[in-house]
């Protein structure tokens, strides 16, 4: 069960507002790397819905309205391991309910391009999620995980996640971004559980 916002209610929470956070690192050297897939999803949605992303405190932000919901897109500028600082700041400033936050992140343990929506869980060794959990003081926040698992048995994890997608992988990412956007919109319209039931699928046997 998800909790409402934990830091007090100085004003009524607007349950029609959603904060969609794509995780990544700022800087050209990190552009379109595996660790920046969250940024790619946000950029895709910003272009699709003609959102102007503006550099503000602790991140680039823009918003659009969709079927009665205000969807706020955020790309933290704090670097991955301090993502929680940005998430906490904008959640408090926009007075958003905890269950209306959605973090979009890469996942080294999921088969490549497999998508998983969850309402809670461990950080799985992901520094961005680790800092978000610390800043929010709970692991109970929705996250959309994009699988980037390597087919190699032995590899340098840091070099891998900070490396760019291969040409074949990049093509698959491009084809998967619309589904990510569909999941985000479904999350804002149908809620977490119904969206999980609709979009979460088992990986093909050859990808296990």
C-alpha positions as CSV (number, residue, x, y, z in Angstrom):
1,X,0.0,0.0,0.0
2,X,1.4,3.4,-0.9
3,X,1.4,6.3,1.5
4,X,0.4,9.8,1.0
5,X,3.1,12.5,1.2
6,X,5.2,12.1,4.3
7,X,6.5,15.6,4.9
8,X,3.3,17.1,6.2
9,X,0.4,18.9,4.5
10,X,1.0,22.6,4.5
11,X,-1.7,22.9,1.9
12,X,-4.2,20.5,0.3
13,X,-2.5,18.0,-2.0
14,X,-3.7,18.2,-5.6
15,X,-4.3,14.6,-6.7
16,X,-4.6,15.6,-10.3
17,X,-0.8,16.5,-10.4
18,X,1.8,13.9,-11.3
19,X,5.6,14.2,-11.2
20,X,7.3,12.1,-13.8
21,X,11.1,11.8,-13.2
22,X,13.5,10.5,-15.7
23,X,16.9,9.6,-14.1
24,X,20.2,10.3,-15.8
25,X,23.4,12.3,-15.7
26,X,23.8,15.8,-17.2
27,X,26.5,16.5,-19.8
28,X,27.1,15.6,-23.4
29,X,29.4,12.7,-22.4
30,X,26.4,10.9,-20.9
31,X,23.9,11.6,-23.7
32,X,22.1,8.4,-24.8
33,X,24.1,6.2,-22.5
34,X,22.4,3.2,-20.8
35,X,22.2,5.0,-17.5
36,X,20.4,7.9,-19.1
37,X,17.4,6.0,-20.4
38,X,15.1,7.9,-18.0
39,X,16.2,11.2,-19.7
40,X,15.4,9.6,-23.1
41,X,11.8,8.8,-22.0
42,X,11.2,12.3,-20.7
43,X,12.7,13.8,-23.8
44,X,10.5,11.6,-26.0
45,X,7.4,12.7,-24.1
46,X,8.4,16.4,-24.1
47,X,8.7,16.3,-27.9
48,X,5.5,14.3,-28.4
49,X,3.4,16.6,-26.3
50,X,5.3,19.8,-27.3
51,X,6.6,20.5,-23.8
52,X,9.2,23.2,-23.4
53,X,11.8,21.9,-20.9
54,X,13.2,24.8,-18.8
55,X,16.3,24.7,-16.6
56,X,15.1,25.4,-13.1
57,X,16.5,24.7,-9.6
58,X,17.9,21.1,-9.5
59,X,16.6,20.1,-12.8
60,X,15.0,20.7,-16.2
61,X,11.2,20.8,-16.0
62,X,8.1,21.2,-18.2
63,X,4.5,20.2,-18.0
64,X,1.4,19.5,-20.0
65,X,-2.2,18.6,-19.3
66,X,-3.8,15.3,-20.4
67,X,-7.4,14.4,-19.8
68,X,-7.7,16.4,-16.6
69,X,-4.3,15.6,-15.2
70,X,-1.3,17.9,-15.0
71,X,1.8,15.9,-15.9
72,X,5.1,17.5,-14.7
73,X,8.2,16.1,-16.4
74,X,11.5,16.4,-14.6
75,X,15.2,15.6,-15.4
76,X,17.3,16.1,-12.3
77,X,20.5,18.1,-12.8
78,X,22.1,16.8,-9.6
79,X,23.8,13.8,-11.2
80,X,22.5,10.3,-10.7
81,X,23.7,9.7,-7.1
82,X,21.9,12.8,-5.8
83,X,18.7,12.4,-7.8
84,X,16.7,12.3,-4.5
85,X,17.5,15.9,-3.7
86,X,15.8,17.1,-6.9
87,X,12.8,14.7,-6.4
88,X,12.2,15.7,-2.9
89,X,12.5,19.5,-3.7
90,X,10.0,19.4,-6.5
91,X,7.6,17.1,-4.8
92,X,7.4,19.4,-1.8
93,X,7.3,22.6,-4.0
94,X,4.5,21.2,-6.2
95,X,2.8,19.5,-3.2
96,X,2.5,16.2,-5.0
97,X,1.3,13.0,-3.4
98,X,3.9,10.2,-3.0
99,X,1.8,7.8,-5.0
100,X,1.7,10.4,-7.9
101,X,5.5,10.3,-8.4
102,X,6.8,8.0,-11.1
103,X,10.6,7.4,-11.4
104,X,11.9,6.1,-14.7
105,X,15.2,4.3,-14.5
106,X,17.5,1.8,-16.1
107,X,17.7,-1.7,-14.5
108,X,20.8,-3.8,-15.0
109,X,19.0,-6.9,-13.8
110,X,16.1,-6.9,-16.3
111,X,16.4,-8.3,-19.9
112,X,17.1,-5.6,-22.4
113,X,14.1,-3.4,-23.2
114,X,11.8,-5.2,-20.9
115,X,9.6,-2.8,-18.9
116,X,8.5,-3.3,-15.3
117,X,6.2,-1.0,-13.4
118,X,6.3,-1.4,-9.6
119,X,5.0,0.5,-6.6
120,X,7.9,-0.2,-4.3
121,X,11.1,-2.3,-4.0
122,X,14.8,-2.2,-3.2
123,X,17.2,0.1,-4.9
124,X,18.9,-3.0,-6.5
125,X,22.3,-1.3,-6.2
126,X,21.1,1.7,-8.3
127,X,22.6,4.9,-6.8
128,X,19.8,7.1,-8.1
129,X,17.1,5.0,-6.5
130,X,19.2,4.7,-3.3
131,X,19.3,8.4,-2.9
132,X,15.6,8.8,-3.7
133,X,14.7,6.3,-1.0
134,X,16.9,8.2,1.4
135,X,15.4,11.6,0.6
136,X,11.8,10.4,0.6
137,X,12.5,8.2,3.6
138,X,10.6,5.3,2.1
139,X,11.0,2.6,-0.7
140,X,7.3,2.9,-1.4
141,X,7.2,5.1,-4.5
142,X,6.3,4.0,-8.1
143,X,9.1,3.3,-10.5
144,X,9.2,2.2,-14.2
145,X,12.3,0.1,-14.8
146,X,13.8,-0.2,-18.3
147,X,15.9,-3.4,-18.7
148,X,19.5,-2.9,-19.8
149,X,20.9,-6.3,-18.8
150,X,24.1,-7.3,-20.5
151,X,24.4,-10.7,-22.3
152,X,28.0,-10.9,-21.3
153,X,28.7,-12.9,-18.1
154,X,31.8,-10.8,-17.2
155,X,31.9,-7.1,-17.7
156,X,32.7,-3.8,-15.9
157,X,29.4,-2.6,-14.5
158,X,30.3,1.1,-14.3
159,X,31.7,1.2,-17.8
160,X,28.7,-0.7,-19.1
161,X,26.0,1.5,-17.7
162,X,27.9,4.6,-18.7
163,X,28.4,3.3,-22.2
164,X,26.3,4.1,-25.2
165,X,23.8,1.6,-26.7
166,X,24.9,-0.4,-29.6
167,X,23.2,0.5,-32.9
168,X,20.9,-2.5,-32.6
169,X,20.0,-1.6,-29.0
170,X,19.4,2.0,-30.0
171,X,16.9,0.9,-32.6
172,X,15.1,-1.2,-30.0
173,X,15.1,1.7,-27.5
174,X,13.5,4.0,-30.2
175,X,10.8,1.4,-30.7
176,X,10.2,1.0,-27.0
177,X,9.9,4.7,-26.0
178,X,6.3,5.0,-27.2
179,X,5.3,2.1,-24.9
180,X,7.1,3.9,-22.0
181,X,5.0,7.0,-22.8
182,X,1.8,4.9,-22.9
183,X,2.6,3.4,-19.5
184,X,3.2,6.9,-18.0
185,X,-0.2,8.2,-19.3
186,X,-1.9,5.0,-18.1
187,X,-0.4,5.5,-14.7
188,X,-1.8,9.0,-14.5
189,X,-5.3,7.9,-15.8
190,X,-5.8,4.4,-14.5
191,X,-3.5,4.2,-11.5
192,X,-0.7,2.0,-10.6
193,X,-2.4,-1.4,-10.1
194,X,-4.4,-1.3,-13.3
195,X,-1.4,-0.1,-15.3
196,X,0.7,-2.9,-13.9
197,X,-1.8,-5.5,-14.9
198,X,-2.1,-4.1,-18.4
199,X,1.6,-3.6,-19.2
200,X,3.7,-5.9,-17.1
201,X,4.5,-9.0,-19.0
202,X,6.8,-12.0,-18.5
203,X,10.1,-12.0,-20.4
204,X,10.4,-14.4,-23.4
205,X,12.3,-17.6,-22.4
206,X,15.3,-16.7,-24.6
207,X,15.7,-13.5,-22.6
208,X,15.5,-15.1,-19.2
